[in-house]
Amino acid sequence: MKRVLSVLLMSAAFVCAFAAKVDTVSVATDNLETPMTILVVTPDDIKPDTKLPTVYALHGYSGDWRDWLSHQPRIKDMADRYGMIIVCPDGRNSWYMDSPVNPKVKMESFFVQDLVPYIDSHYPTIPDPKKRAITGLSMGGHGALYLAFRHPDIWGNAGSMSGGVDIRPFPNNWELPNILGPEDKYPERWNEAAAINHIKDIKPGQVNIYFDCGIDDFFAEVNDNLHKELVKAGIPHDYVSRPGAHTWQYWNNSILHHLLFFSEAFGQ
């Protein structure tokens, strides 16, 4: 009986060991039509004067700010285990860009001008690009690399899971024409919007990069191409191509690898 009780107590202690705090907050902005709702996960029992690294986790098309926590609640455990703050914004099917079509959709400007400053002023973050990361799935994978490549002074670590890292092969999908206009009419916009075309904006070693994609994913080819272009440009990165499709089963596993990668990059 004592042994059983001991095991139960140990199990209860393990369950209670991770008790990250989850906030749902609204961020005011002039870059979007309405304020942005975000979810912020912070480790439990942060000691006074402790500053922590931050990971921005972006959802995919048709998702929202609740996706990561509802599909993979272990991110709370990871926040505690690795000592990091995890921020989940609402991408609103924007592909995380400023739209030249709709002036009320300036998502890149929101991230740079509003979201990051808000997080740094309201949470105990380390305001250093090397202690800040961004990753995401599908649309969010595109957004993470697009933002990090264009703003390495903000994000020194970036990832992508099954990311649409080159949108040009998909001119009629996922409301992209509503954001950029028709591809055949505005090819220069589509070239500028493709994350793969912003490799030129970073220097070797400037951003720690980790991305992956399932071999059965419809974005597998564009991710393979991104890997080849990074190699050609001499940009160090980690790329994993493994069995899997465009599913939450894949992403629920993938996010755990990304958070471990970022923790190592942060020097935790």
Steps between C-alpha positions, in 0.01 A plus 500: 500500500782738584660437162171569318450821700854607423447448128173694511665788683784508250252501212301782659819699554591458132155619389517801730858583408386672184247770575570770245280806505282570196382854421253606232552866425402760243762716329391838364620593153444739210641245256195272512127559487452381860725431800690171493418221743805300602579217737814520714646206691747586777687258728380448853672669795723740311750640747517878543727672248517185284490569126400231253530430125188510287357274228226626267292204378287569193195300394398396150229606256145491646642469853526754778690592818352202691630233262835414653380462857181313409679253272826466691454586869853378570629840394421606859735228623764613254474862615573382854766247406698731274429826683350686206199719425283376211284750310214385275352782286198496269612501136153561354584323169738786421802281422667737749558770239396858433236484227536739204133428428343556842641794701337357814726195489854599598602189689875536453479858629290383793761243603790743470342819629244373749526136606869461581515834688185404692642162606833652599333771707245275676698180559848423640666445164859538384471763224775352288452332158716208610256439785193531278366234261211461259352188344170374366312243297388524136399866449674566831817330375507740209431790734773403745775482238366800308509715813833370629676535165370856461564593865807314629549792738187379680510120463836327517340154496237373258320183403229363277283186510349394167536863398367655181843652455437574132143604424546549125406142399160553671354814336136418571517348847434608858371852424843607374351706213299696758828598666725559198270530202503252208843342442482543122432873542748569783785250467743741668284503813498122512877484454547747784255311721675162468710424808752311286586824320615667822798276560695791351404714799700299754869429546646157578454430870281802561188289563492149649265309267317172551224383267336173413233356275333162453585312183127458426427870546392716204764752615780240490645623169516868597671405826754289311560800276548728801762261635684504166492879478631537856784261419576697184507825699726351766242550776539243782174330592343175616247338265308183575291312244320212665186287460184701549229708338332836553339400830487586867645159576816618324505850652432383855826309480688761302443789743678303773812476281482872421478603864797278586698651211421854618587415860841379386543811286408720796769328704251380761 
